[in-house]
Amino acid sequence: MVDKQSVACLRERNPFLSLSEMVYDILLQEIVSFRLAPGSRVNESTVAEVLGVSRSPVKSALTRLLRNSYVVRQPGYRVAAFSEKEYTYIAELSELIEPYATGRAALAMTDADLVGLYAMAEELQRICQDGGDLRRRYIDVVDLEYQFHSRIVQLAQHPLLEEFYEHIKYKLYRYRSYLNYDPPAGYFDVVGAEHVRICDILKLRDQGMAEAIMRRHLALARAEFKRKFPIKDNQEFNRKIPFTTK
């Protein structure tokens, strides 16, 4: 739950962040995690009051979110709707970047790095197999998937690649999060096994095989997304969001 403590926590983690950067990060996480659903109004005064800050850093954060296409003016600010065109662009870029990063990681990573990846993958598999509350499982799965894929890009040891990935990763995970929130039958079983399988291939230290397993992994996710949530009409697609933030 976002409140005044959210700013304090960010300041404790990174005291060098400006207040507008903190507000941006908080709002971005709310959007990516669907606590702010597509179409939800984002009121400048309300955000300032809830976070215990002035309107100036909120205005700056919203301007940046607008520039990065996470919100729109209609008038006032609203969370941007899903777009078939944006999803296609993001998915295509991901399918170029992540297999390449995985191939590089297979050669560059240490044994300790691989142990860390296995730990994330096995925890993800455990959560997917445990069942339980869907909302709780969804949040944990999204978080671990995000950590896993981001870590592989880091392990590629390619600063320009990592910098580029930073620009698209939140938009990418906004779509992936939606698939995890309302998954097709058996989806979590596949997700649980897939990330361990990627680690098994990385363990072989074969660049070509590592690229191929990540390409397959991303293609499976993209196919499920298109099958489960066909984006033929943006309004129809966005009405499928089953919850909103009060």
Stockholm file with secondary structure:
# STOCKHOLM 1.0

chainA/1-246         MVDKQSVACLRERNPFLSLSEMVYDILLQEIVSFRLAPGSRVNESTVAEVLGVSRSPVKSALTRLLRNSYVVRQPGYRVAAFSEKEYTYIAELSELIEPYATGRAALAMTDADLVGLYAMAEELQRICQDGGDLRRRYIDVVDLEYQFHSRIVQLAQHPLLEEFYEHIKYKLYRYRSYLNYDPPAGYFDVVGAEHVRICDILKLRDQGMAEAIMRRHLALARAEFKRKFPIKDNQEFNRKIPFTTK
#=GR chainA/1-246 SS CCSHHHHHHHHHHCTTSCHHHHHHHHHHHHHHTTSSCTTCEECHHHHHHHHTCCHHHHHHHHHHHHHTTSEEESSSEEECCCCHHHHHHHHHHHHHHHHHHHHHHHHHCCHHHHHHHHHHHHHHHHHHHHCCCHHHHHHHHHHHHHHHHHHHHHHTCCHHHHHHHHHHHHHHHHHHHHHHHSCCTTHHHHHHHHHHHHHHHHTTTCHHHHHHHHHHHHHHHHHHHHHHSCCSSHHHHHTTCCCCCC
#=GC SS_cons         CCSHHHHHHHHHHCTTSCHHHHHHHHHHHHHHTTSSCTTCEECHHHHHHHHTCCHHHHHHHHHHHHHTTSEEESSSEEECCCCHHHHHHHHHHHHHHHHHHHHHHHHHCCHHHHHHHHHHHHHHHHHHHHCCCHHHHHHHHHHHHHHHHHHHHHHTCCHHHHHHHHHHHHHHHHHHHHHHHSCCTTHHHHHHHHHHHHHHHHTTTCHHHHHHHHHHHHHHHHHHHHHHSCCSSHHHHHTTCCCCCC
//
